[in-house]
Amino acid sequence: MSRSDQQKRELLEGIWQHLFVWQSETIVRQSEKIPTLWLDGFVPQSAMPVGSDIDLGNLIASLQDAHELECSLRMTIQQLSSNWQNIRPDARAAILKLGHKHNNNAVLNLPDLSPSERRSLSVRWAVSDVMYRTHRNHVLSELRDLGIDLEREVFVAGAMSIGEIIPRLPEALASLVRARIDWDLAAALVAGDDVRPLVHLDIKDRAKEEMVWALDRLRATLHSLRREDGVPSIAQIEPMLEPVRVAIDAVIAEIDQVQPTSDQLSSFRIHVGDSPTQIELPPPTVPKSRMMMFLERERERRGTLWLIIAAVVTLILAVLQLL
């Protein structure tokens, strides 16, 4: 395999990974198999895999034919161009970085990230996660002392009976989601005063993810009480979750009114330190002159050799004008 084909293969694999496999820069789908239907418009019919899905590595390995590889890359870039604004900003940033890494003009000619997208992608979510986990561990430890271990999903010997613990759970678990929101808001405000509206939906989605985590853990813990005769039943357990769900929904509904405290902001800034941004952004695109755009188009049409000859002729004419 030529060096050029290897670069195309690596570029294509990176693009497909960010389009089809990774949900975000830090979260990967549990299954790395790509549904075959998703590949329509990305690979030629001659290279379309058989079956309902295929592993990304196997898909890339199957593109042994240089024409199929070139065709797949061209079709993929056409899909990127047509759907660019519908792709997550973090995925677009990663794809542009791949374009720089492999010096692929077709990828680099895709629209740059907007200034607001660059600011939103500079939010230190990873630092927020660290700060939040400290709070969550503290709350879970307190609940464990009372008699419920949500991490192990069991009730344990503690200071209270099960009947006394259950009424305390809505407030305790809603406080987890509120802390998730507080630290995420701190991350947004530290990134810039105008960043909060840009990442509002991200903050809300992360709060909902925490709600799902809390409800799933509590549900599994309540199921641990079920005896051989099926008591309590599933029908009895779900209503027990409802007060927790209502309390958390109320917290999420008030996101627009929430402000992190000055102590939280100060603590967040201290922990940021020299930690890297979660996403390394590609360098801003330098606007191209009309001449450069013309030369790139001609190189694609006529090849590199023609471009070299044209450049030499242009240089000679320029020198003759100076004489």
GUDRENFI-996136 format. One record per residue (C-alpha): residue in three letters; x, y, z. Coordinates in nm, 4 decimals, always signed. Layout:
N
rest = ALA | c1 = X | c2 = Y | c3 = Z
...
//
This chain:
323
rest = MET | c1 = +0.0000 | c2 = +0.0000 | c3 = +0.0000
rest = SER | c1 = +0.1348 | c2 = +0.3431 | c3 = -0.0965
rest = ARG | c1 = +0.1925 | c2 = +0.6169 | c3 = +0.1614
rest = SER | c1 = -0.0838 | c2 = +0.8204 | c3 = -0.0022
rest = ASP | c1 = -0.3362 | c2 = +0.5357 | c3 = +0.0307
rest = GLN | c1 = -0.2343 | c2 = +0.4817 | c3 = +0.3928
rest = GLN | c1 = -0.3000 | c2 = +0.8478 | c3 = +0.4693
rest = LYS | c1 = -0.6397 | c2 = +0.8288 | c3 = +0.2995
rest = ARG | c1 = -0.7221 | c2 = +0.5180 | c3 = +0.5020
rest = GLU | c1 = -0.6246 | c2 = +0.6858 | c3 = +0.8308
rest = LEU | c1 = -0.8159 | c2 = +1.0022 | c3 = +0.7419
rest = LEU | c1 = -1.1285 | c2 = +0.8073 | c3 = +0.6458
rest = GLU | c1 = -1.1138 | c2 = +0.5964 | c3 = +0.9615
rest = GLY | c1 = -1.0816 | c2 = +0.9088 | c3 = +1.1770
rest = ILE | c1 = -1.3741 | c2 = +1.0829 | c3 = +1.0081
rest = TRP | c1 = -1.6002 | c2 = +0.7775 | c3 = +1.0329
rest = GLN | c1 = -1.5053 | c2 = +0.7289 | c3 = +1.3962
rest = HIS | c1 = -1.6227 | c2 = +1.0794 | c3 = +1.4856
rest = LEU | c1 = -1.9355 | c2 = +1.0510 | c3 = +1.2719
rest = PHE | c1 = -2.0496 | c2 = +0.6999 | c3 = +1.3560
rest = VAL | c1 = -1.8788 | c2 = +0.5730 | c3 = +1.6722
rest = TRP | c1 = -1.8015 | c2 = +0.8531 | c3 = +1.9143
rest = GLN | c1 = -2.0916 | c2 = +1.0369 | c3 = +2.0788
rest = SER | c1 = -1.8548 | c2 = +1.3044 | c3 = +2.2023
rest = GLU | c1 = -1.4867 | c2 = +1.3570 | c3 = +2.2560
rest = THR | c1 = -1.5032 | c2 = +1.1615 | c3 = +2.5823
rest = ILE | c1 = -1.7944 | c2 = +0.9199 | c3 = +2.5447
rest = VAL | c1 = -1.7842 | c2 = +0.6207 | c3 = +2.3105
rest = ARG | c1 = -2.0798 | c2 = +0.4031 | c3 = +2.2222
rest = GLN | c1 = -2.0756 | c2 = +0.0654 | c3 = +2.3934
rest = SER | c1 = -2.0784 | c2 = -0.1023 | c3 = +2.0531
rest = GLU | c1 = -1.8376 | c2 = +0.0119 | c3 = +1.7836
rest = LYS | c1 = -2.0389 | c2 = -0.1634 | c3 = +1.5149
rest = ILE | c1 = -2.1789 | c2 = +0.0694 | c3 = +1.2500
rest = PRO | c1 = -2.5272 | c2 = -0.0047 | c3 = +1.1109
rest = THR | c1 = -2.4881 | c2 = -0.0746 | c3 = +0.7400
rest = LEU | c1 = -2.7745 | c2 = +0.1619 | c3 = +0.6560
rest = TRP | c1 = -2.5681 | c2 = +0.4539 | c3 = +0.7896
rest = LEU | c1 = -2.3049 | c2 = +0.3936 | c3 = +0.5213
rest = ASP | c1 = -2.5354 | c2 = +0.4767 | c3 = +0.2307
rest = GLY | c1 = -2.3753 | c2 = +0.7728 | c3 = +0.0543
rest = PHE | c1 = -2.0394 | c2 = +0.7134 | c3 = +0.2239
rest = VAL | c1 = -1.9122 | c2 = +0.4060 | c3 = +0.0386
rest = PRO | c1 = -1.9764 | c2 = +0.2826 | c3 = -0.3177
rest = GLN | c1 = -2.2187 | c2 = -0.0058 | c3 = -0.3620
rest = SER | c1 = -1.9298 | c2 = -0.2309 | c3 = -0.4634
rest = ALA | c1 = -1.7783 | c2 = -0.1815 | c3 = -0.1159
rest = MET | c1 = -2.1021 | c2 = -0.1912 | c3 = +0.0835
rest = PRO | c1 = -2.0640 | c2 = -0.4562 | c3 = +0.3563
rest = VAL | c1 = -2.3003 | c2 = -0.7505 | c3 = +0.3854
rest = GLY | c1 = -2.5116 | c2 = -0.7765 | c3 = +0.6992
rest = SER | c1 = -2.6904 | c2 = -0.5356 | c3 = +0.9291
rest = ASP | c1 = -2.3772 | c2 = -0.3846 | c3 = +1.0842
rest = ILE | c1 = -1.9978 | c2 = -0.3926 | c3 = +1.0674
rest = ASP | c1 = -1.7081 | c2 = -0.3102 | c3 = +1.2950
rest = LEU | c1 = -1.5231 | c2 = +0.0082 | c3 = +1.1941
rest = GLY | c1 = -1.1861 | c2 = -0.1664 | c3 = +1.1811
rest = ASN | c1 = -1.3203 | c2 = -0.4401 | c3 = +0.9566
rest = LEU | c1 = -1.4865 | c2 = -0.1817 | c3 = +0.7320
rest = ILE | c1 = -1.1608 | c2 = +0.0069 | c3 = +0.6823
rest = ALA | c1 = -0.9683 | c2 = -0.3179 | c3 = +0.6279
rest = SER | c1 = -1.2171 | c2 = -0.4207 | c3 = +0.3577
rest = LEU | c1 = -1.1266 | c2 = -0.1185 | c3 = +0.1429
rest = GLN | c1 = -0.8253 | c2 = -0.2817 | c3 = -0.0214
rest = ASP | c1 = -0.9039 | c2 = -0.1541 | c3 = -0.3695
rest = ALA | c1 = -0.7466 | c2 = +0.1897 | c3 = -0.4253
rest = HIS | c1 = -1.0435 | c2 = +0.3041 | c3 = -0.6356
rest = GLU | c1 = -1.2949 | c2 = +0.2049 | c3 = -0.3657
rest = LEU | c1 = -1.0836 | c2 = +0.3801 | c3 = -0.1028
rest = GLU | c1 = -1.0611 | c2 = +0.6991 | c3 = -0.3089
rest = CYS | c1 = -1.4307 | c2 = +0.6835 | c3 = -0.3926
rest = SER | c1 = -1.5266 | c2 = +0.6322 | c3 = -0.0260
rest = LEU | c1 = -1.3173 | c2 = +0.9300 | c3 = +0.0831
rest = ARG | c1 = -1.4639 | c2 = +1.1520 | c3 = -0.1892
rest = MET | c1 = -1.8215 | c2 = +1.0463 | c3 = -0.1056
rest = THR | c1 = -1.7590 | c2 = +1.1001 | c3 = +0.2663
rest = ILE | c1 = -1.6263 | c2 = +1.4513 | c3 = +0.2111
rest = GLN | c1 = -1.9291 | c2 = +1.5278 | c3 = -0.0079
rest = GLN | c1 = -2.1529 | c2 = +1.4141 | c3 = +0.2787
rest = LEU | c1 = -1.9565 | c2 = +1.6331 | c3 = +0.5191
rest = SER | c1 = -1.9974 | c2 = +1.9317 | c3 = +0.2909
rest = SER | c1 = -2.3733 | c2 = +1.8771 | c3 = +0.2566
rest = ASN | c1 = -2.4404 | c2 = +1.8173 | c3 = +0.6269
rest = TRP | c1 = -2.1594 | c2 = +2.0155 | c3 = +0.7913
rest = GLN | c1 = -2.3764 | c2 = +2.2377 | c3 = +1.0112
rest = ASN | c1 = -2.5752 | c2 = +1.9358 | c3 = +1.1355
rest = ILE | c1 = -2.2611 | c2 = +1.7699 | c3 = +1.2739
rest = ARG | c1 = -2.1689 | c2 = +1.8270 | c3 = +1.6400
rest = PRO | c1 = -1.9134 | c2 = +2.1088 | c3 = +1.6829
rest = ASP | c1 = -1.6731 | c2 = +1.8789 | c3 = +1.8708
rest = ALA | c1 = -1.6853 | c2 = +1.6295 | c3 = +1.5812
rest = ARG | c1 = -1.6296 | c2 = +1.9093 | c3 = +1.3268
rest = ALA | c1 = -1.3287 | c2 = +2.0289 | c3 = +1.5282
rest = ALA | c1 = -1.1840 | c2 = +1.6774 | c3 = +1.5307
rest = ILE | c1 = -1.2415 | c2 = +1.6341 | c3 = +1.1552
rest = LEU | c1 = -1.0708 | c2 = +1.9655 | c3 = +1.0773
rest = LYS | c1 = -0.7763 | c2 = +1.8555 | c3 = +1.2924
rest = LEU | c1 = -0.7560 | c2 = +1.5382 | c3 = +1.0837
rest = GLY | c1 = -0.7504 | c2 = +1.7557 | c3 = +0.7718
rest = HIS | c1 = -0.4493 | c2 = +1.9449 | c3 = +0.9093
rest = LYS | c1 = -0.2768 | c2 = +1.6237 | c3 = +1.0186
rest = HIS | c1 = -0.3071 | c2 = +1.4641 | c3 = +0.6754
rest = ASN | c1 = -0.2847 | c2 = +1.7931 | c3 = +0.4820
rest = ASN | c1 = -0.6063 | c2 = +1.7160 | c3 = +0.2968
rest = ASN | c1 = -0.7310 | c2 = +2.0267 | c3 = +0.1142
rest = ALA | c1 = -1.0803 | c2 = +1.8880 | c3 = +0.0604
rest = VAL | c1 = -1.1302 | c2 = +1.8624 | c3 = +0.4382
rest = LEU | c1 = -0.9562 | c2 = +2.1924 | c3 = +0.5081
rest = ASN | c1 = -1.1891 | c2 = +2.3654 | c3 = +0.2612
rest = LEU | c1 = -1.4859 | c2 = +2.2787 | c3 = +0.4847
rest = PRO | c1 = -1.6197 | c2 = +2.5784 | c3 = +0.6812
rest = ASP | c1 = -1.4213 | c2 = +2.6753 | c3 = +0.9888
rest = LEU | c1 = -1.5693 | c2 = +2.6681 | c3 = +1.3384
rest = SER | c1 = -1.7468 | c2 = +2.9916 | c3 = +1.4267
rest = PRO | c1 = -1.6025 | c2 = +3.2078 | c3 = +1.7080
rest = SER | c1 = -1.8945 | c2 = +3.1116 | c3 = +1.9333
rest = GLU | c1 = -1.8371 | c2 = +2.7410 | c3 = +1.8663
rest = ARG | c1 = -1.4713 | c2 = +2.7810 | c3 = +1.9523
rest = ARG | c1 = -1.5631 | c2 = +2.9481 | c3 = +2.2811
rest = SER | c1 = -1.8172 | c2 = +2.6784 | c3 = +2.3683
rest = LEU | c1 = -1.5645 | c2 = +2.4041 | c3 = +2.2930
rest = SER | c1 = -1.3153 | c2 = +2.5657 | c3 = +2.5328
rest = VAL | c1 = -1.5365 | c2 = +2.4847 | c3 = +2.8345
rest = ARG | c1 = -1.3451 | c2 = +2.2701 | c3 = +3.0842
rest = TRP | c1 = -1.6013 | c2 = +1.9937 | c3 = +3.1278
rest = ALA | c1 = -1.3343 | c2 = +1.7571 | c3 = +3.2582
rest = VAL | c1 = -1.2588 | c2 = +1.9905 | c3 = +3.5500
rest = SER | c1 = -1.6310 | c2 = +2.0195 | c3 = +3.6220
rest = ASP | c1 = -1.6486 | c2 = +1.6387 | c3 = +3.6324
rest = VAL | c1 = -1.3693 | c2 = +1.6251 | c3 = +3.8906
rest = MET | c1 = -1.5332 | c2 = +1.8873 | c3 = +4.1121
rest = TYR | c1 = -1.8709 | c2 = +1.7190 | c3 = +4.0829
rest = ARG | c1 = -1.7408 | c2 = +1.3698 | c3 = +4.1613
rest = THR | c1 = -1.6001 | c2 = +1.5009 | c3 = +4.4892
rest = HIS | c1 = -1.9471 | c2 = +1.6252 | c3 = +4.5850
rest = ARG | c1 = -2.1204 | c2 = +1.3084 | c3 = +4.4685
rest = ASN | c1 = -1.8830 | c2 = +1.0867 | c3 = +4.6659
rest = HIS | c1 = -1.9619 | c2 = +1.2918 | c3 = +4.9779
rest = VAL | c1 = -2.3395 | c2 = +1.2572 | c3 = +4.9288
rest = LEU | c1 = -2.3170 | c2 = +0.8852 | c3 = +4.8553
rest = SER | c1 = -2.1057 | c2 = +0.8367 | c3 = +5.1676
rest = GLU | c1 = -2.3700 | c2 = +1.0111 | c3 = +5.3789
rest = LEU | c1 = -2.6447 | c2 = +0.7910 | c3 = +5.2303
rest = ARG | c1 = -2.4336 | c2 = +0.4831 | c3 = +5.2965
rest = ASP | c1 = -2.4095 | c2 = +0.5830 | c3 = +5.6624
rest = LEU | c1 = -2.7888 | c2 = +0.6084 | c3 = +5.6709
rest = GLY | c1 = -2.8278 | c2 = +0.2591 | c3 = +5.5263
rest = ILE | c1 = -2.8399 | c2 = +0.2699 | c3 = +5.1439
rest = ASP | c1 = -2.5414 | c2 = +0.2028 | c3 = +4.9164
rest = LEU | c1 = -2.6326 | c2 = +0.3257 | c3 = +4.5676
rest = GLU | c1 = -2.2945 | c2 = +0.2318 | c3 = +4.4216
rest = ARG | c1 = -2.3361 | c2 = -0.1345 | c3 = +4.5198
rest = GLU | c1 = -2.7140 | c2 = -0.1063 | c3 = +4.4720
rest = VAL | c1 = -2.8021 | c2 = -0.2597 | c3 = +4.8089
rest = PHE | c1 = -2.9360 | c2 = -0.1560 | c3 = +5.1469
rest = VAL | c1 = -2.6803 | c2 = -0.1885 | c3 = +5.4265
rest = ALA | c1 = -2.6760 | c2 = -0.1645 | c3 = +5.8044
rest = GLY | c1 = -2.6983 | c2 = +0.2033 | c3 = +5.8919
rest = ALA | c1 = -2.8455 | c2 = +0.4681 | c3 = +6.1156
rest = MET | c1 = -3.1972 | c2 = +0.4454 | c3 = +5.9698
rest = SER | c1 = -3.4497 | c2 = +0.1908 | c3 = +5.8609
rest = ILE | c1 = -3.5544 | c2 = +0.1575 | c3 = +5.4984
rest = GLY | c1 = -3.8837 | c2 = +0.3289 | c3 = +5.5787
rest = GLU | c1 = -3.6949 | c2 = +0.6280 | c3 = +5.7185
rest = ILE | c1 = -3.4441 | c2 = +0.6442 | c3 = +5.4315
rest = ILE | c1 = -3.6885 | c2 = +0.6491 | c3 = +5.1396
rest = PRO | c1 = -3.8463 | c2 = +0.9904 | c3 = +5.2224
rest = ARG | c1 = -3.4980 | c2 = +1.1486 | c3 = +5.2341
rest = LEU | c1 = -3.3976 | c2 = +1.0351 | c3 = +4.8859
rest = PRO | c1 = -3.5762 | c2 = +1.2995 | c3 = +4.6724
rest = GLU | c1 = -3.3887 | c2 = +1.5850 | c3 = +4.8386
rest = ALA | c1 = -3.0563 | c2 = +1.3992 | c3 = +4.8494
rest = LEU | c1 = -3.0606 | c2 = +1.2890 | c3 = +4.4854
rest = ALA | c1 = -3.1947 | c2 = +1.6232 | c3 = +4.3622
rest = SER | c1 = -2.8955 | c2 = +1.7844 | c3 = +4.5366
rest = LEU | c1 = -2.6677 | c2 = +1.5711 | c3 = +4.3191
rest = VAL | c1 = -2.8234 | c2 = +1.7050 | c3 = +4.0017
rest = ARG | c1 = -2.8113 | c2 = +2.0605 | c3 = +4.1375
rest = ALA | c1 = -2.4384 | c2 = +2.0188 | c3 = +4.2071
rest = ARG | c1 = -2.3903 | c2 = +1.8838 | c3 = +3.8531
rest = ILE | c1 = -2.5552 | c2 = +2.2003 | c3 = +3.7191
rest = ASP | c1 = -2.3619 | c2 = +2.4328 | c3 = +3.9525
rest = TRP | c1 = -2.0198 | c2 = +2.3024 | c3 = +3.8487
rest = ASP | c1 = -2.1107 | c2 = +2.2965 | c3 = +3.4785
rest = LEU | c1 = -2.2281 | c2 = +2.6572 | c3 = +3.5023
rest = ALA | c1 = -1.9021 | c2 = +2.7468 | c3 = +3.6750
rest = ALA | c1 = -1.7152 | c2 = +2.5864 | c3 = +3.3834
rest = ALA | c1 = -1.9176 | c2 = +2.7922 | c3 = +3.1347
rest = LEU | c1 = -1.8685 | c2 = +3.1222 | c3 = +3.3188
rest = VAL | c1 = -1.4939 | c2 = +3.0667 | c3 = +3.3564
rest = ALA | c1 = -1.4748 | c2 = +3.0058 | c3 = +2.9792
rest = GLY | c1 = -1.6353 | c2 = +3.3460 | c3 = +2.9133
rest = ASP | c1 = -1.9289 | c2 = +3.5648 | c3 = +3.0107
rest = ASP | c1 = -2.1072 | c2 = +3.4937 | c3 = +2.6817
rest = VAL | c1 = -2.0524 | c2 = +3.1158 | c3 = +2.6826
rest = ARG | c1 = -2.3411 | c2 = +3.0128 | c3 = +2.9084
rest = PRO | c1 = -2.6152 | c2 = +3.0535 | c3 = +2.6406
rest = LEU | c1 = -2.3982 | c2 = +2.8616 | c3 = +2.3948
rest = VAL | c1 = -2.3759 | c2 = +2.5524 | c3 = +2.6174
rest = HIS | c1 = -2.7207 | c2 = +2.5748 | c3 = +2.7804
rest = LEU | c1 = -2.8416 | c2 = +2.2554 | c3 = +2.6146
rest = ASP | c1 = -2.5183 | c2 = +2.0728 | c3 = +2.7029
rest = ILE | c1 = -2.5622 | c2 = +2.1626 | c3 = +3.0694
rest = LYS | c1 = -2.9249 | c2 = +2.0503 | c3 = +3.0612
rest = ASP | c1 = -2.8361 | c2 = +1.7217 | c3 = +2.8901
rest = ARG | c1 = -2.5624 | c2 = +1.6503 | c3 = +3.1450
rest = ALA | c1 = -2.8099 | c2 = +1.7150 | c3 = +3.4272
rest = LYS | c1 = -3.0543 | c2 = +1.4708 | c3 = +3.2673
rest = GLU | c1 = -2.7781 | c2 = +1.2105 | c3 = +3.2396
rest = GLU | c1 = -2.7214 | c2 = +1.2452 | c3 = +3.6134
rest = MET | c1 = -3.0944 | c2 = +1.2034 | c3 = +3.6751
rest = VAL | c1 = -3.0946 | c2 = +0.8813 | c3 = +3.4733
rest = TRP | c1 = -2.7937 | c2 = +0.7567 | c3 = +3.6717
rest = ALA | c1 = -2.9625 | c2 = +0.8305 | c3 = +4.0061
rest = LEU | c1 = -3.2956 | c2 = +0.6731 | c3 = +3.9078
rest = ASP | c1 = -3.1296 | c2 = +0.3624 | c3 = +3.7623
rest = ARG | c1 = -2.9210 | c2 = +0.3105 | c3 = +4.0758
rest = LEU | c1 = -3.2174 | c2 = +0.3612 | c3 = +4.3062
rest = ARG | c1 = -3.4376 | c2 = +0.1313 | c3 = +4.0972
rest = ALA | c1 = -3.1738 | c2 = -0.1445 | c3 = +4.1093
rest = THR | c1 = -3.1330 | c2 = -0.0953 | c3 = +4.4855
rest = LEU | c1 = -3.5071 | c2 = -0.1267 | c3 = +4.5423
rest = HIS | c1 = -3.5108 | c2 = -0.4411 | c3 = +4.3291
rest = SER | c1 = -3.2540 | c2 = -0.5896 | c3 = +4.5680
rest = LEU | c1 = -3.5333 | c2 = -0.6013 | c3 = +4.8275
rest = ARG | c1 = -3.7485 | c2 = -0.8342 | c3 = +4.6186
rest = ARG | c1 = -3.8108 | c2 = -1.1650 | c3 = +4.7864
rest = GLU | c1 = -3.8777 | c2 = -1.4987 | c3 = +4.6228
rest = ASP | c1 = -4.2495 | c2 = -1.4259 | c3 = +4.6352
rest = GLY | c1 = -4.1930 | c2 = -1.1142 | c3 = +4.4197
rest = VAL | c1 = -4.2559 | c2 = -0.8538 | c3 = +4.6904
rest = PRO | c1 = -4.2147 | c2 = -0.5652 | c3 = +4.6348
rest = SER | c1 = -4.3300 | c2 = -0.5996 | c3 = +4.2751
rest = ILE | c1 = -4.2050 | c2 = -0.3946 | c3 = +3.9820
rest = ALA | c1 = -4.5412 | c2 = -0.2193 | c3 = +3.9824
rest = GLN | c1 = -4.4758 | c2 = -0.1138 | c3 = +4.3434
rest = ILE | c1 = -4.1181 | c2 = -0.0018 | c3 = +4.2835
rest = GLU | c1 = -4.1813 | c2 = +0.2463 | c3 = +3.9995
rest = PRO | c1 = -4.4181 | c2 = +0.4686 | c3 = +4.2037
rest = MET | c1 = -4.1485 | c2 = +0.4833 | c3 = +4.4737
rest = LEU | c1 = -3.9207 | c2 = +0.6521 | c3 = +4.2192
rest = GLU | c1 = -4.1716 | c2 = +0.9207 | c3 = +4.1259
rest = PRO | c1 = -4.0986 | c2 = +1.1646 | c3 = +4.4150
rest = VAL | c1 = -3.7298 | c2 = +1.1530 | c3 = +4.3222
rest = ARG | c1 = -3.8082 | c2 = +1.2146 | c3 = +3.9555
rest = VAL | c1 = -4.0327 | c2 = +1.5101 | c3 = +4.0420
rest = ALA | c1 = -3.7706 | c2 = +1.6656 | c3 = +4.2706
rest = ILE | c1 = -3.4989 | c2 = +1.6356 | c3 = +4.0061
rest = ASP | c1 = -3.7246 | c2 = +1.7679 | c3 = +3.7278
rest = ALA | c1 = -3.7899 | c2 = +2.0761 | c3 = +3.9423
rest = VAL | c1 = -3.4150 | c2 = +2.1373 | c3 = +3.9762
rest = ILE | c1 = -3.3558 | c2 = +2.1020 | c3 = +3.6010
rest = ALA | c1 = -3.6479 | c2 = +2.3350 | c3 = +3.5251
rest = GLU | c1 = -3.4758 | c2 = +2.6125 | c3 = +3.7231
rest = ILE | c1 = -3.1444 | c2 = +2.6015 | c3 = +3.5335
rest = ASP | c1 = -3.1950 | c2 = +2.9520 | c3 = +3.3923
rest = GLN | c1 = -3.2226 | c2 = +3.0966 | c3 = +3.7437
rest = VAL | c1 = -2.9202 | c2 = +2.9123 | c3 = +3.8873
rest = GLN | c1 = -2.5917 | c2 = +3.0912 | c3 = +3.9519
rest = PRO | c1 = -2.2796 | c2 = +2.9239 | c3 = +4.0914
rest = THR | c1 = -2.1484 | c2 = +3.0838 | c3 = +4.4106
rest = SER | c1 = -1.8354 | c2 = +3.2972 | c3 = +4.4182
rest = ASP | c1 = -1.6664 | c2 = +3.0212 | c3 = +4.6206
rest = GLN | c1 = -1.7464 | c2 = +2.7677 | c3 = +4.3491
rest = LEU | c1 = -1.6095 | c2 = +2.9941 | c3 = +4.0780
rest = SER | c1 = -1.2945 | c2 = +3.0590 | c3 = +4.2785
rest = SER | c1 = -1.2474 | c2 = +2.6897 | c3 = +4.3514
rest = PHE | c1 = -1.3042 | c2 = +2.6041 | c3 = +3.9861
rest = ARG | c1 = -1.0412 | c2 = +2.8545 | c3 = +3.8683
rest = ILE | c1 = -0.7909 | c2 = +2.7118 | c3 = +4.1154
rest = HIS | c1 = -0.8458 | c2 = +2.3592 | c3 = +3.9879
rest = VAL | c1 = -0.8261 | c2 = +2.4624 | c3 = +3.6227
rest = GLY | c1 = -0.4590 | c2 = +2.5552 | c3 = +3.6561
rest = ASP | c1 = -0.2697 | c2 = +2.4312 | c3 = +3.3549
rest = SER | c1 = -0.5106 | c2 = +2.1494 | c3 = +3.2738
rest = PRO | c1 = -0.5727 | c2 = +2.1218 | c3 = +2.8987
rest = THR | c1 = -0.9030 | c2 = +2.2050 | c3 = +2.7372
rest = GLN | c1 = -1.1139 | c2 = +1.8970 | c3 = +2.6824
rest = ILE | c1 = -1.0957 | c2 = +1.9406 | c3 = +2.3065
rest = GLU | c1 = -0.7817 | c2 = +2.0540 | c3 = +2.1263
rest = LEU | c1 = -0.9117 | c2 = +2.2926 | c3 = +1.8637
rest = PRO | c1 = -0.7809 | c2 = +2.3099 | c3 = +1.5066
rest = PRO | c1 = -0.6013 | c2 = +2.6314 | c3 = +1.4081
rest = PRO | c1 = -0.8300 | c2 = +2.8972 | c3 = +1.2585
rest = THR | c1 = -0.8600 | c2 = +2.8829 | c3 = +0.8828
rest = VAL | c1 = -0.6629 | c2 = +3.1539 | c3 = +0.7046
rest = PRO | c1 = -0.8724 | c2 = +3.3101 | c3 = +0.4265
rest = LYS | c1 = -0.7363 | c2 = +3.2098 | c3 = +0.0866
rest = SER | c1 = -0.6635 | c2 = +3.4524 | c3 = -0.1917
rest = ARG | c1 = -0.8438 | c2 = +3.4160 | c3 = -0.5239
rest = MET | c1 = -0.5170 | c2 = +3.3102 | c3 = -0.6844
rest = MET | c1 = -0.4630 | c2 = +3.0348 | c3 = -0.4259
rest = MET | c1 = -0.8177 | c2 = +2.9056 | c3 = -0.4724
rest = PHE | c1 = -0.7679 | c2 = +2.9101 | c3 = -0.8506
rest = LEU | c1 = -0.4416 | c2 = +2.7155 | c3 = -0.8233
rest = GLU | c1 = -0.5972 | c2 = +2.4543 | c3 = -0.5945
rest = ARG | c1 = -0.8864 | c2 = +2.4026 | c3 = -0.8340
rest = GLU | c1 = -0.6493 | c2 = +2.3682 | c3 = -1.1268
rest = ARG | c1 = -0.4333 | c2 = +2.1220 | c3 = -0.9376
rest = GLU | c1 = -0.7387 | c2 = +1.9061 | c3 = -0.8717
rest = ARG | c1 = -0.8387 | c2 = +1.9303 | c3 = -1.2395
rest = ARG | c1 = -0.4997 | c2 = +1.8941 | c3 = -1.4089
rest = GLY | c1 = -0.2644 | c2 = +1.7475 | c3 = -1.1483
rest = THR | c1 = +0.0384 | c2 = +1.8618 | c3 = -0.9499
rest = LEU | c1 = +0.2803 | c2 = +1.8620 | c3 = -1.2479
rest = TRP | c1 = +0.0673 | c2 = +2.1152 | c3 = -1.4353
rest = LEU | c1 = +0.0567 | c2 = +2.3332 | c3 = -1.1255
rest = ILE | c1 = +0.4364 | c2 = +2.3299 | c3 = -1.0940
rest = ILE | c1 = +0.4779 | c2 = +2.4262 | c3 = -1.4598
rest = ALA | c1 = +0.2220 | c2 = +2.7056 | c3 = -1.4251
rest = ALA | c1 = +0.3946 | c2 = +2.8368 | c3 = -1.1122
rest = VAL | c1 = +0.7341 | c2 = +2.8412 | c3 = -1.2873
rest = VAL | c1 = +0.5906 | c2 = +3.0234 | c3 = -1.5882
rest = THR | c1 = +0.4203 | c2 = +3.2752 | c3 = -1.3589
rest = LEU | c1 = +0.7485 | c2 = +3.3335 | c3 = -1.1720
rest = ILE | c1 = +0.9410 | c2 = +3.3846 | c3 = -1.4988
rest = LEU | c1 = +0.6842 | c2 = +3.6376 | c3 = -1.6246
rest = ALA | c1 = +0.7028 | c2 = +3.8238 | c3 = -1.2951
rest = VAL | c1 = +1.0816 | c2 = +3.8408 | c3 = -1.3160
rest = LEU | c1 = +1.0695 | c2 = +3.9629 | c3 = -1.6782
rest = GLN | c1 = +0.8374 | c2 = +4.2476 | c3 = -1.5752
rest = LEU | c1 = +1.0941 | c2 = +4.3628 | c3 = -1.3212
rest = LEU | c1 = +1.3768 | c2 = +4.3763 | c3 = -1.5808
//
